């Protein structure tokens, strides 16, 4: 803590990729130094291509309207905003 303010540890800016498709937005943003925190799509064929290119860790297959808000919010917030110290 410095001057009464918390510092946020950040290594790289992070983003959530909704309607990810095959990951073209991720590809572009990663070239600019960003990192994905969460990716989602409803199409299993797109999931297969996405995971072949980027792995399965950040991808959630399913209808965005059926995402569990609590689970998604925690994953996205933790991934995008980093750890507060």
VOPAGU-2260 file (C-alpha; in pm, 1 decimal, decimal comma):
REM VOPAGU-2260
SITE   aa  ch    i         X         Y         Z
SITE  UNK   A    0       0,0       0,0       0,0
SITE  UNK   A    1     135,2     339,0     -95,8
SITE  UNK   A    2     -13,3     675,1       2,5
SITE  UNK   A    3    -317,1     490,6     135,0
SITE  UNK   A    4    -395,8     337,8    -205,9
SITE  UNK   A    5    -386,4     -25,5    -303,1
SITE  UNK   A    6    -169,2    -129,7    -592,6
SITE  UNK   A    7    -294,8    -370,4    -852,9
SITE  UNK   A    8     -40,8    -619,3    -983,5
SITE  UNK   A    9     -75,5    -645,8   -1358,4
SITE  UNK   A   10     140,6    -825,8   -1602,0
SITE  UNK   A   11     -60,6    -763,0   -1919,3
SITE  UNK   A   12    -407,1    -626,3   -1989,4
SITE  UNK   A   13    -669,8    -901,2   -2005,1
SITE  UNK   A   14   -1002,6    -934,7   -2182,5
SITE  UNK   A   15   -1312,1   -1153,7   -2207,7
SITE  UNK   A   16   -1386,9   -1289,8   -2554,5
SITE  UNK   A   17   -1761,3   -1350,7   -2590,8
SITE  UNK   A   18   -1882,6   -1509,8   -2917,0
SITE  UNK   A   19   -1520,0   -1614,7   -2963,0
SITE  UNK   A   20   -1562,0   -1816,3   -3279,9
SITE  UNK   A   21   -1218,7   -1949,2   -3372,4
SITE  UNK   A   22   -1033,5   -1681,5   -3174,4
SITE  UNK   A   23    -953,8   -1410,1   -3427,7
SITE  UNK   A   24   -1004,8   -1129,8   -3172,7
SITE  UNK   A   25    -777,3   -1314,4   -2932,1
SITE  UNK   A   26    -515,6   -1353,5   -3202,9
SITE  UNK   A   27    -518,5    -980,2   -3276,1
SITE  UNK   A   28    -517,6    -867,2   -2911,5
SITE  UNK   A   29    -243,3   -1109,7   -2808,5
SITE  UNK   A   30     -21,8    -958,1   -3078,0
SITE  UNK   A   31     -69,2    -627,6   -2893,1
SITE  UNK   A   32      29,2    -777,2   -2555,6
SITE  UNK   A   33    -317,1    -861,0   -2416,4
SITE  UNK   A   34    -413,3   -1195,1   -2256,3
SITE  UNK   A   35    -751,4   -1369,6   -2260,7
SITE  UNK   A   36    -932,3   -1421,4   -1927,8
SITE  UNK   A   37   -1244,6   -1594,2   -2060,8
SITE  UNK   A   38   -1370,0   -1712,7   -2399,6
SITE  UNK   A   39   -1715,5   -1836,4   -2495,9
SITE  UNK   A   40   -1898,3   -1972,0   -2798,7
SITE  UNK   A   41   -2199,5   -2196,2   -2858,1
SITE  UNK   A   42   -2065,0   -2392,3   -3158,1
SITE  UNK   A   43   -1873,5   -2716,0   -3080,0
SITE  UNK   A   44   -1693,3   -2700,2   -3416,5
SITE  UNK   A   45   -1559,5   -2354,4   -3332,8
SITE  UNK   A   46   -1462,9   -2479,1   -2986,6
SITE  UNK   A   47   -1256,4   -2755,4   -3144,9
SITE  UNK   A   48   -1068,4   -2510,5   -3368,3
SITE  UNK   A   49   -1025,9   -2258,2   -3085,6
SITE  UNK   A   50    -885,9   -2519,5   -2848,5
SITE  UNK   A   51    -653,4   -2655,4   -3116,8
SITE  UNK   A   52    -502,4   -2308,3   -3150,6
SITE  UNK   A   53    -511,9   -2183,8   -2790,9
SITE  UNK   A   54    -588,1   -2474,4   -2554,8
SITE  UNK   A   55    -899,9   -2536,2   -2348,5
SITE  UNK   A   56    -819,9   -2351,5   -2025,4
SITE  UNK   A   57   -1010,7   -2029,1   -2094,7
SITE  UNK   A   58   -1289,6   -2157,1   -2322,1
SITE  UNK   A   59   -1649,6   -2217,4   -2212,5
SITE  UNK   A   60   -1881,3   -2392,8   -2459,1
SITE  UNK   A   61   -2244,1   -2292,0   -2425,5
SITE  UNK   A   62   -2517,6   -2040,9   -2483,2
SITE  UNK   A   63   -2416,8   -1705,5   -2337,1
SITE  UNK   A   64   -2770,2   -1666,8   -2200,6
SITE  UNK   A   65   -2718,9   -1980,0   -1991,7
SITE  UNK   A   66   -2385,5   -1887,1   -1836,1
SITE  UNK   A   67   -2382,1   -1897,8   -1457,4
SITE  UNK   A   68   -2338,1   -1528,7   -1377,6
SITE  UNK   A   69   -2163,2   -1588,8   -1045,3
SITE  UNK   A   70   -1911,1   -1832,8   -1190,6
SITE  UNK   A   71   -1851,3   -1622,4   -1502,7
SITE  UNK   A   72   -1819,2   -1297,2   -1306,0
SITE  UNK   A   73   -1559,7   -1450,3   -1074,5
SITE  UNK   A   74   -1355,3   -1596,1   -1361,2
SITE  UNK   A   75   -1369,6   -1276,7   -1563,3
SITE  UNK   A   76   -1305,6   -1040,3   -1271,2
SITE  UNK   A   77   -1013,3   -1242,3   -1142,0
SITE  UNK   A   78    -866,8   -1272,9   -1489,8
SITE  UNK   A   79    -922,9    -918,2   -1610,2
SITE  UNK   A   80    -850,4    -714,4   -1297,4
SITE  UNK   A   81    -568,0    -919,6   -1150,3
SITE  UNK   A   82    -480,0    -947,9    -785,1
SITE  UNK   A   83    -516,7    -648,1    -556,7
SITE  UNK   A   84    -245,5    -612,6    -292,3
